[in-house]
């Protein structure tokens, strides 16, 4: 999305209209604050440490959300606790 503007015409081959991307400039934390403030539903995988969902073969929990319990078991914090939005895709291979 780095080459997309807030207002952008449709791509070639699509019906002509103007696309509006109102949250394009929101940060990772802005989006999660909005979702949680309104109690909007989202896929449960985000509560299991996933921050960017691709497919079964290239997606894993984000390593920045890893927690090791006293018993040595690895778990993950929810996606909305990610401290740096630049790390969002670090769970993708």
C-alpha positions as CSV (number, residue, x, y, z in Angstrom):
1,X,0.0,0.0,0.0
2,X,2.9,2.4,0.0
3,X,2.1,3.6,-3.6
4,X,-1.6,4.1,-2.9
5,X,-3.1,7.5,-2.4
6,X,-6.1,8.4,-0.2
7,X,-8.0,9.1,-3.5
8,X,-7.1,6.7,-6.4
9,X,-8.9,5.9,-9.6
10,X,-9.6,2.2,-10.2
11,X,-7.0,0.1,-12.1
12,X,-7.2,-0.7,-15.8
13,X,-9.8,-3.4,-16.5
14,X,-12.1,-2.3,-13.6
15,X,-15.2,-0.1,-13.9
16,X,-14.2,3.6,-13.7
17,X,-14.7,5.1,-10.3
18,X,-12.7,6.9,-7.6
19,X,-11.5,4.7,-4.7
20,X,-11.4,6.3,-1.3
21,X,-9.0,4.9,1.3
22,X,-9.9,6.9,4.5
23,X,-7.6,5.0,6.9
24,X,-4.6,4.7,4.6
25,X,-2.4,6.8,6.9
26,X,-3.4,5.1,10.1
27,X,-0.7,3.4,12.0
28,X,-0.8,-0.2,13.2
29,X,-1.8,0.9,16.7
30,X,-4.4,3.3,15.4
31,X,-6.2,0.5,13.7
32,X,-6.1,-1.8,16.8
33,X,-7.2,1.1,19.0
34,X,-10.2,1.7,16.7
35,X,-11.1,-2.0,16.5
36,X,-10.9,-2.5,20.3
37,X,-12.7,0.8,21.2
38,X,-15.7,-0.3,19.1
39,X,-15.4,-4.0,20.1
40,X,-15.4,-4.9,16.5
41,X,-15.0,-8.6,15.7
42,X,-11.8,-9.9,14.2
43,X,-10.2,-13.3,13.4
44,X,-9.2,-15.2,16.6
45,X,-5.7,-15.8,15.1
46,X,-4.8,-12.2,16.1
47,X,-5.3,-13.2,19.7
48,X,-2.9,-16.1,19.2
49,X,0.1,-13.9,18.1
50,X,-0.5,-13.6,14.4
51,X,-0.1,-10.0,13.1
52,X,-0.2,-10.6,9.3
53,X,-2.3,-13.3,7.8
54,X,-1.2,-14.9,4.5
55,X,-1.8,-18.6,4.0
56,X,-1.1,-21.8,6.0
57,X,2.4,-22.1,4.4
58,X,3.8,-18.6,4.9
59,X,2.2,-17.4,8.2
60,X,3.3,-18.0,11.7
61,X,2.9,-16.1,15.0
62,X,4.9,-13.0,15.3
63,X,8.2,-13.7,17.1
64,X,8.0,-10.2,18.8
65,X,5.0,-11.5,20.7
66,X,6.6,-14.6,22.1
67,X,6.2,-15.3,25.8
68,X,7.9,-18.3,27.6
69,X,6.0,-19.5,30.7
70,X,7.8,-20.6,33.8
71,X,7.3,-24.1,32.7
72,X,9.1,-23.4,29.4
73,X,6.0,-23.4,27.2
74,X,6.0,-20.9,24.4
75,X,2.8,-18.8,24.0
76,X,2.1,-15.5,22.2
77,X,0.6,-12.2,23.2
78,X,-2.3,-10.8,21.1
79,X,-1.5,-8.8,18.0
80,X,-2.8,-5.6,19.5
81,X,0.1,-5.6,22.0
82,X,2.8,-5.4,19.3
83,X,5.1,-2.6,20.3
84,X,6.3,-1.5,16.8
85,X,4.0,-1.5,13.8
86,X,7.1,-2.0,11.5
87,X,7.2,-5.5,12.9
88,X,3.7,-6.4,11.6
89,X,4.9,-8.8,8.9
90,X,7.7,-10.4,10.9
91,X,5.5,-13.5,11.2
92,X,5.5,-14.1,7.4
93,X,8.0,-16.3,5.7
